[in-house]
Amino acid sequence: MLRQKVSVPREKILEAATRIMRDPQIIKYGLLDIEYYNEEGIGLGPTLEFYSLLSSEIRNLPIWRKTADSGLFPAPI
């Protein structure tokens, strides 16, 4: 399977993920190698960090209703 290298700004993870998902040239490869602007390193480490940071950003969106056991459910409109 082919890999696609993508450079993203660390400060705008959610916007970068949205750009990646909308670009058919990027998502057709299936595997991403993430690198951050003005930083050294590419491959598994930065890519896993990208997904971790992205999940934190998504978790903080106001579309979720948090429960007592830290679970997330879609918030009613």
VOLUMMAR-639733 format. One record per atom (N, C-alpha, C, O, CB): residue number from 0; atom name; x, y, z. Coordinates in Angstrom, 3 decimals. Each point is the difference from the previous one (the first is absolute). Glycine has a CB too. Layout:
% VOLUMMAR-639733
[NUM; "CA"; [X; Y; Z]]
...
***
This chain:
% VOLUMMAR-639733
[0; "N"; [0.846; -1.183; 0.000]]
[0; "CA"; [-0.846; 1.183; 0.000]]
[0; "C"; [0.889; 1.243; 0.000]]
[0; "O"; [1.024; 0.036; 0.682]]
[0; "CB"; [-2.874; -1.279; 0.544]]
[1; "N"; [1.465; 2.234; -1.974]]
[1; "CA"; [0.771; 1.234; -0.117]]
[1; "C"; [-0.234; 0.914; 1.194]]
[1; "O"; [-1.076; 0.004; 0.598]]
[1; "CB"; [0.956; -0.191; -3.083]]
[2; "N"; [1.137; 0.954; 2.816]]
[2; "CA"; [-0.083; 0.963; 1.088]]
[2; "C"; [0.038; 1.415; -0.579]]
[2; "O"; [0.645; 0.255; -1.017]]
[2; "CB"; [0.473; -1.885; 2.616]]
[3; "N"; [-1.814; 2.531; -0.938]]
[3; "CA"; [-0.024; 1.394; -0.410]]
[3; "C"; [0.565; 0.843; 1.128]]
[3; "O"; [-0.464; -0.096; 1.137]]
[3; "CB"; [-1.538; -0.293; -2.636]]
[4; "N"; [2.997; 1.215; 1.201]]
[4; "CA"; [0.580; 0.907; 0.989]]
[4; "C"; [-0.803; 1.288; 0.022]]
[4; "O"; [-0.264; 0.593; -1.046]]
[4; "CB"; [2.562; -1.592; 0.715]]
[5; "N"; [-2.686; 1.433; 1.529]]
[5; "CA"; [-0.802; 1.210; 0.160]]
[5; "C"; [0.640; 0.864; 1.082]]
[5; "O"; [0.314; -0.485; 1.087]]
[5; "CB"; [-2.437; -0.725; -1.808]]
[6; "N"; [2.312; 2.480; 0.420]]
[6; "CA"; [0.514; 0.962; 0.976]]
[6; "C"; [-1.172; 0.761; 0.600]]
[6; "O"; [-0.879; 0.470; -0.722]]
[6; "CB"; [3.072; -0.249; -0.532]]
[7; "N"; [-2.201; -0.102; 2.589]]
[7; "CA"; [-1.102; 0.674; 0.687]]
[7; "C"; [0.554; 0.965; 1.042]]
[7; "O"; [1.093; -0.211; 0.526]]
[7; "CB"; [-2.594; -1.783; -0.903]]
[8; "N"; [0.750; 3.054; 0.676]]
[8; "CA"; [0.397; 0.879; 1.102]]
[8; "C"; [-0.487; -0.585; 1.324]]
[8; "O"; [-1.148; -0.434; 0.100]]
[8; "CB"; [1.071; 2.453; -1.627]]
[9; "N"; [0.923; -2.032; 2.519]]
[9; "CA"; [-0.363; -0.564; 1.301]]
[9; "C"; [-1.135; 0.797; 0.662]]
[9; "O"; [-0.794; -0.561; 0.756]]
[9; "CB"; [3.157; -0.267; -0.496]]
[10; "N"; [-2.435; 2.121; -0.543]]
[10; "CA"; [-0.990; 0.861; 0.660]]
[10; "C"; [-1.414; -0.185; -0.556]]
[10; "O"; [-0.967; 0.386; 0.657]]
[10; "CB"; [2.792; 1.253; -0.243]]
[11; "N"; [-1.966; -2.220; -1.607]]
[11; "CA"; [-1.313; -0.111; -0.647]]
[11; "C"; [-0.240; -1.441; -0.437]]
[11; "O"; [-0.156; -0.278; -1.189]]
[11; "CB"; [0.294; 2.679; 0.408]]
[12; "N"; [-0.166; -3.305; 1.737]]
[12; "CA"; [-0.143; -1.423; -0.290]]
[12; "C"; [-1.358; -0.307; -0.627]]
[12; "O"; [-0.073; -0.735; -0.985]]
[12; "CB"; [1.616; 0.223; 2.888]]
[13; "N"; [-2.608; 1.064; -1.348]]
[13; "CA"; [-1.342; -0.289; -0.504]]
[13; "C"; [-0.174; 0.504; -1.432]]
[13; "O"; [-0.582; -0.694; -0.833]]
[13; "CB"; [-0.302; 0.823; 3.177]]
[14; "N"; [1.380; 1.063; -2.632]]
[14; "CA"; [-0.092; 0.543; -1.349]]
[14; "C"; [0.827; -0.830; -0.982]]
[14; "O"; [-0.415; -0.221; -1.137]]
[14; "CB"; [0.051; 2.511; 2.101]]
[15; "N"; [1.523; -2.743; -0.524]]
[15; "CA"; [0.849; -0.836; -0.853]]
[15; "C"; [-0.681; -1.329; -0.304]]
[15; "O"; [0.049; -0.473; -1.135]]
[15; "CB"; [1.994; 1.557; 2.108]]
[16; "N"; [-2.675; -1.690; 0.028]]
[16; "CA"; [-0.704; -1.273; -0.211]]
[16; "C"; [-1.165; 0.185; -0.967]]
[16; "O"; [-0.262; -0.866; -0.834]]
[16; "CB"; [0.916; 0.111; 3.144]]
[17; "N"; [-1.347; 1.878; -2.200]]
[17; "CA"; [-1.103; 0.289; -0.919]]
[17; "C"; [0.522; 0.143; -1.423]]
[17; "O"; [-0.613; -0.501; -0.943]]
[17; "CB"; [-0.654; 1.640; 2.792]]
[18; "N"; [2.392; -0.461; -2.004]]
[18; "CA"; [0.611; 0.168; -1.329]]
[18; "C"; [0.419; -1.353; -0.571]]
[18; "O"; [-0.199; -0.266; -1.186]]
[18; "CB"; [1.005; 2.566; 1.834]]
[19; "N"; [-0.237; -3.137; 0.181]]
[19; "CA"; [0.439; -1.327; -0.445]]
[19; "C"; [-1.191; -0.834; -0.459]]
[19; "O"; [0.063; -0.653; -1.041]]
[19; "CB"; [1.883; 0.759; 2.630]]
[20; "N"; [-3.026; -0.087; -0.820]]
[20; "CA"; [-1.174; -0.812; -0.329]]
[20; "C"; [-0.688; 0.474; -1.278]]
[20; "O"; [-0.634; -0.795; -0.693]]
[20; "CB"; [0.332; 0.347; 3.124]]
[21; "N"; [0.422; 1.722; -2.741]]
[21; "CA"; [-0.659; 0.547; -1.197]]
[21; "C"; [0.827; -0.133; -1.267]]
[21; "O"; [-0.514; 0.215; -1.098]]
[21; "CB"; [-0.638; 1.365; 2.582]]
[22; "N"; [2.419; -1.930; -1.351]]
[22; "CA"; [0.884; -0.065; -1.159]]
[22; "C"; [0.053; -1.426; -0.543]]
[22; "O"; [0.607; -0.870; 0.625]]
[22; "CB"; [0.757; 2.787; 0.286]]
[23; "N"; [-1.986; -2.171; -2.061]]
[23; "CA"; [-0.023; -1.369; -0.534]]
[23; "C"; [1.383; -0.521; -0.382]]
[23; "O"; [0.208; -1.214; -0.024]]
[23; "CB"; [-2.495; 1.677; -0.802]]
[24; "N"; [3.235; 0.419; 0.528]]
[24; "CA"; [1.351; -0.434; -0.334]]
[24; "C"; [0.731; -0.555; 1.224]]
[24; "O"; [0.857; -0.875; -0.128]]
[24; "CB"; [-0.800; 2.590; -1.694]]
[25; "N"; [-0.395; -1.207; 2.996]]
[25; "CA"; [0.635; -0.472; 1.228]]
[25; "C"; [-0.642; -1.289; 0.490]]
[25; "O"; [0.709; -0.952; 0.327]]
[25; "CB"; [-0.147; 3.312; 0.271]]
[26; "N"; [-1.894; -2.413; -0.542]]
[26; "CA"; [-0.658; -1.150; 0.624]]
[26; "C"; [-0.008; -1.246; -0.873]]
[26; "O"; [-0.314; -1.082; 0.496]]
[26; "CB"; [-1.086; 2.686; 0.732]]
[27; "N"; [1.731; -1.491; -2.501]]
[27; "CA"; [-0.021; -1.186; -0.853]]
[27; "C"; [1.112; -0.981; 0.336]]
[27; "O"; [-0.084; -1.175; -0.358]]
[27; "CB"; [-0.922; 2.562; -1.426]]
[28; "N"; [2.056; -0.920; 2.473]]
[28; "CA"; [1.122; -0.876; 0.332]]
[28; "C"; [-0.286; -0.894; 1.207]]
[28; "O"; [0.532; -1.107; 0.087]]
[28; "CB"; [0.987; 2.831; -1.028]]
[29; "N"; [-2.335; -1.264; 1.853]]
[29; "CA"; [-0.364; -0.828; 1.135]]
[29; "C"; [0.889; 0.153; 1.216]]
[29; "O"; [-0.500; -0.047; 1.123]]
[29; "CB"; [-0.388; -1.505; -2.748]]
[30; "N"; [2.195; 1.735; 1.445]]
[30; "CA"; [0.923; 0.146; 1.123]]
[30; "C"; [0.644; 1.379; -0.042]]
[30; "O"; [0.471; 0.448; -1.046]]
[30; "CB"; [-0.033; -2.933; 1.062]]
[31; "N"; [-0.426; 3.150; 1.134]]
[31; "CA"; [0.574; 1.332; 0.078]]
[31; "C"; [1.272; -0.023; 0.824]]
[31; "O"; [0.087; -0.719; 0.995]]
[31; "CB"; [-2.362; 1.728; -1.225]]
[32; "N"; [3.253; -0.231; -0.175]]
[32; "CA"; [1.174; 0.311; 0.800]]
[32; "C"; [-0.083; 1.490; 0.284]]
[32; "O"; [0.078; 0.818; -0.917]]
[32; "CB"; [1.360; -2.704; -0.099]]
[33; "N"; [-1.594; 2.233; 2.273]]
[33; "CA"; [-0.176; 1.395; 0.404]]
[33; "C"; [1.332; 0.579; 0.411]]
[33; "O"; [0.795; -0.650; 0.679]]
[33; "CB"; [-3.145; 0.194; 0.059]]
[34; "N"; [2.585; 1.694; -1.158]]
[34; "CA"; [1.118; 0.782; 0.518]]
[34; "C"; [-0.545; 1.372; 0.351]]
[34; "O"; [-0.952; 0.476; -0.618]]
[34; "CB"; [2.680; -1.752; -0.771]]
[35; "N"; [-1.121; 1.910; 2.386]]
[35; "CA"; [-0.437; 1.317; 0.439]]
[35; "C"; [0.880; 1.065; -0.627]]
[35; "O"; [1.195; -0.212; -0.206]]
[35; "CB"; [-2.047; -0.745; 2.369]]
[36; "N"; [0.256; 2.108; -2.468]]
[36; "CA"; [0.753; 1.115; -0.549]]
[36; "C"; [1.139; 0.373; 0.952]]
[36; "O"; [-0.185; 0.030; 1.216]]
[36; "CB"; [-1.880; 0.811; -2.417]]
[37; "N"; [3.222; -0.563; 0.648]]
[37; "CA"; [1.172; 0.480; 0.748]]
[37; "C"; [0.450; -0.944; 1.106]]
[37; "O"; [0.566; 0.450; 0.997]]
[37; "CB"; [-1.315; 1.836; -1.505]]
[38; "N"; [0.510; -3.588; 0.354]]
[38; "CA"; [0.450; -0.992; 0.977]]
[38; "C"; [0.653; -1.169; -0.724]]
[38; "O"; [-0.326; -0.297; -1.149]]
[38; "CB"; [-1.508; 0.974; 2.749]]
[39; "N"; [2.747; -1.323; -0.920]]
[39; "CA"; [0.666; -1.178; -0.543]]
[39; "C"; [-0.878; -1.222; 0.245]]
[39; "O"; [-0.762; -0.041; 0.967]]
[39; "CB"; [3.048; 1.072; -0.576]]
[40; "N"; [-2.179; -2.005; -1.252]]
[40; "CA"; [-0.661; -1.276; 0.223]]
[40; "C"; [-1.210; -0.213; -0.880]]
[40; "O"; [-0.776; 0.913; -0.283]]
[40; "CB"; [1.583; -0.814; 2.584]]
[41; "N"; [-0.934; -1.348; -2.721]]
[41; "CA"; [-1.138; -0.430; -0.795]]
[41; "C"; [-0.164; -1.492; 0.246]]
[41; "O"; [0.963; -0.690; 0.334]]
[41; "CB"; [-0.603; 2.506; -2.114]]
[42; "N"; [-1.544; -2.297; 1.620]]
[42; "CA"; [-0.221; -1.431; 0.173]]
[42; "C"; [-0.975; -0.312; 1.107]]
[42; "O"; [-0.930; 0.764; 0.256]]
[42; "CB"; [3.199; -1.139; -1.091]]
[43; "N"; [-2.057; -0.745; 1.489]]
[43; "CA"; [-0.966; -0.511; 0.964]]
[43; "C"; [-0.172; 0.905; 1.213]]
[43; "O"; [-1.131; 0.220; 0.432]]
[43; "CB"; [1.716; -2.490; -1.194]]
[44; "N"; [0.485; 2.794; 1.320]]
[44; "CA"; [-0.094; 0.841; 1.198]]
[44; "C"; [-0.846; 1.238; -0.212]]
[44; "O"; [-0.995; 0.180; 0.703]]
[44; "CB"; [3.212; -1.007; -0.042]]
[45; "N"; [-1.859; 1.696; -1.611]]
[45; "CA"; [-0.822; 1.183; -0.249]]
[45; "C"; [-1.419; -0.340; -0.462]]
[45; "O"; [-0.943; 0.732; 0.304]]
[45; "CB"; [3.030; 0.480; -0.875]]
[46; "N"; [-2.242; -2.313; -0.156]]
[46; "CA"; [-1.332; -0.384; -0.476]]
[46; "C"; [-0.893; -0.410; 1.168]]
[46; "O"; [-1.159; 0.413; 0.063]]
[46; "CB"; [2.155; -1.155; -2.250]]
[47; "N"; [-0.476; -0.059; 3.107]]
[47; "CA"; [-0.787; -0.382; 1.176]]
[47; "C"; [-0.303; 1.204; 0.882]]
[47; "O"; [-1.082; 0.095; 0.579]]
[47; "CB"; [2.124; -2.363; -0.651]]
[48; "N"; [-0.084; 3.188; 0.173]]
[48; "CA"; [-0.245; 1.220; 0.762]]
[48; "C"; [-1.099; 0.836; -0.649]]
[48; "O"; [-0.829; 0.584; 0.697]]
[48; "CB"; [3.216; -0.599; 0.073]]
[49; "N"; [-2.396; 0.073; -2.093]]
[49; "CA"; [-1.050; 0.725; -0.720]]
[49; "C"; [-1.371; -0.566; 0.349]]
[49; "O"; [-0.922; 0.755; 0.306]]
[49; "CB"; [2.529; -0.260; -2.178]]
[50; "N"; [-1.746; -1.816; 1.827]]
[50; "CA"; [-1.293; -0.614; 0.322]]
[50; "C"; [-0.378; 0.220; 1.457]]
[50; "O"; [-1.178; 0.178; 0.308]]
[50; "CB"; [1.588; -1.893; -2.069]]
[51; "N"; [0.550; 1.706; 2.647]]
[51; "CA"; [-0.269; 0.261; 1.416]]
[51; "C"; [-0.466; 1.437; 0.215]]
[51; "O"; [-0.985; 0.242; 0.698]]
[51; "CB"; [2.703; -1.956; -0.070]]
[52; "N"; [-1.004; 2.667; -1.234]]
[52; "CA"; [-0.404; 1.406; 0.106]]
[52; "C"; [-1.357; 0.241; -0.646]]
[52; "O"; [-0.805; 0.780; 0.508]]
[52; "CB"; [3.211; -0.115; -0.507]]
[53; "N"; [-2.659; -1.334; -1.120]]
[53; "CA"; [-1.284; 0.152; -0.678]]
[53; "C"; [-1.142; -0.528; 0.872]]
[53; "O"; [-1.059; 0.622; 0.077]]
[53; "CB"; [2.220; -0.825; -2.302]]
[54; "N"; [-0.952; -0.931; 2.874]]
[54; "CA"; [-1.061; -0.542; 0.843]]
[54; "C"; [-0.290; 0.921; 1.186]]
[54; "O"; [-1.149; 0.107; 0.431]]
[54; "CB"; [1.821; -2.424; -1.118]]
[55; "N"; [0.350; 2.980; 1.216]]
[55; "CA"; [-0.211; 0.973; 1.074]]
[55; "C"; [-0.795; 1.198; -0.490]]
[55; "O"; [-0.880; 0.500; 0.701]]
[55; "CB"; [3.014; -1.236; 0.360]]
[56; "N"; [-1.821; 1.198; -2.274]]
[56; "CA"; [-0.743; 1.128; -0.580]]
[56; "C"; [-1.463; -0.370; -0.224]]
[56; "O"; [-0.895; 0.786; 0.312]]
[56; "CB"; [3.000; 0.026; -1.418]]
[57; "N"; [-2.347; -1.985; 0.575]]
[57; "CA"; [-1.375; -0.438; -0.262]]
[57; "C"; [-0.765; -0.164; 1.299]]
[57; "O"; [-1.185; 0.323; 0.077]]
[57; "CB"; [1.940; -1.475; -2.163]]
[58; "N"; [-0.081; 0.652; 3.095]]
[58; "CA"; [-0.640; -0.204; 1.304]]
[58; "C"; [-0.462; 1.324; 0.614]]
[58; "O"; [-0.980; 0.029; 0.743]]
[58; "CB"; [2.406; -2.062; -0.400]]
[59; "N"; [-0.727; 3.120; -0.648]]
[59; "CA"; [-0.334; 1.303; 0.576]]
[59; "C"; [-1.054; 0.778; -0.794]]
[59; "O"; [-0.386; 1.096; 0.407]]
[59; "CB"; [2.683; -1.047; 0.494]]
[60; "N"; [-2.760; -0.589; -2.010]]
[60; "CA"; [-1.041; 0.685; -0.777]]
[60; "C"; [-1.321; -0.020; 0.756]]
[60; "O"; [-0.260; -0.932; 0.761]]
[60; "CB"; [1.411; 0.295; -2.906]]
[61; "N"; [-1.988; 1.653; 1.946]]
[61; "CA"; [-1.276; 0.060; 0.721]]
[61; "C"; [-1.079; -0.930; -0.571]]
[61; "O"; [-1.182; 0.188; 0.289]]
[61; "CB"; [1.749; 2.156; 0.271]]
[62; "N"; [-0.192; -3.318; -1.344]]
[62; "CA"; [-0.979; -0.920; -0.567]]
[62; "C"; [-0.217; -1.222; 0.898]]
[62; "O"; [-0.794; -0.882; -0.329]]
[62; "CB"; [1.456; 1.658; -1.957]]
[63; "N"; [0.046; -0.825; 3.420]]
[63; "CA"; [-0.062; -1.157; 0.878]]
[63; "C"; [-0.669; 0.340; 1.325]]
[63; "O"; [0.085; 1.125; 0.493]]
[63; "CB"; [1.977; -2.011; -1.571]]
[64; "N"; [-2.721; -0.105; 1.633]]
[64; "CA"; [-0.545; 0.081; 1.359]]
[64; "C"; [0.845; -0.947; 0.835]]
[64; "O"; [0.056; -1.196; -0.284]]
[64; "CB"; [-2.455; 1.767; -0.492]]
[65; "N"; [3.054; -0.050; 1.800]]
[65; "CA"; [0.877; -0.812; 0.828]]
[65; "C"; [-0.796; -0.652; 1.130]]
[65; "O"; [-0.924; 0.594; 0.556]]
[65; "CB"; [2.867; 0.912; -1.117]]
[66; "N"; [-1.568; -2.725; 0.883]]
[66; "CA"; [-0.674; -0.728; 1.086]]
[66; "C"; [0.915; -0.069; 1.205]]
[66; "O"; [1.167; 0.383; -0.073]]
[66; "CB"; [-2.493; -1.742; -1.582]]
[67; "N"; [0.791; 0.866; 2.769]]
[67; "CA"; [0.749; -0.076; 1.241]]
[67; "C"; [1.223; -0.915; -0.125]]
[67; "O"; [1.008; 0.224; 0.669]]
[67; "CB"; [-3.134; 0.204; 0.575]]
[68; "N"; [2.046; -1.448; -2.089]]
[68; "CA"; [1.129; -0.936; -0.141]]
[68; "C"; [0.923; 0.397; -1.149]]
[68; "O"; [0.704; -0.848; -0.549]]
[68; "CB"; [-2.144; -0.975; 1.475]]
[69; "N"; [1.441; 3.096; -1.291]]
[69; "CA"; [0.852; 0.547; -1.063]]
[69; "C"; [-0.333; -0.520; -1.387]]
[69; "O"; [0.819; 0.108; -0.912]]
[69; "CB"; [0.941; 0.109; 2.597]]
[70; "N"; [-2.943; -0.775; -1.857]]
[70; "CA"; [-0.425; -0.431; -1.328]]
[70; "C"; [-0.513; 1.175; -0.814]]
[70; "O"; [-0.357; 1.038; 0.557]]
[70; "CB"; [-0.207; -3.289; 0.363]]
[71; "N"; [0.527; 2.096; -2.204]]
[71; "CA"; [-0.495; 1.045; -0.882]]
[71; "C"; [-1.172; -0.527; -0.808]]
[71; "O"; [0.042; -1.110; -0.531]]
[71; "CB"; [2.246; 2.146; 0.409]]
[72; "N"; [-3.322; -0.236; 0.039]]
[72; "CA"; [-1.156; -0.309; -0.821]]
[72; "C"; [-0.348; 1.243; -0.800]]
[72; "O"; [0.247; 1.113; 0.467]]
[72; "CB"; [-1.107; -2.832; 1.200]]
[73; "N"; [0.295; 1.565; -2.855]]
[73; "CA"; [-0.386; 1.191; -0.771]]
[73; "C"; [-0.974; 0.858; 0.808]]
[73; "O"; [-0.935; -0.512; 0.616]]
[73; "CB"; [1.269; -0.753; -2.782]]
[74; "N"; [-0.101; 2.556; 2.152]]
[74; "CA"; [-0.876; 0.925; 0.712]]
[74; "C"; [-1.268; 0.222; -0.819]]
[74; "O"; [0.068; 0.117; -1.224]]
[74; "CB"; [1.923; 1.011; 2.320]]
[75; "N"; [-3.146; -1.069; -0.434]]
[75; "CA"; [-1.223; 0.287; -0.739]]
[75; "C"; [0.015; 1.439; -0.510]]
[75; "O"; [0.605; 0.885; 0.606]]
[75; "CB"; [-1.858; -2.569; 0.788]]
[76; "N"; [0.593; 1.891; -2.492]]
[76; "CA"; [-0.049; 1.337; -0.587]]
[76; "C"; [-0.996; 0.845; 0.744]]
[76; "O"; [-0.194; 1.168; -0.337]]
[76; "CB"; [0.832; -2.071; -1.897]]
***
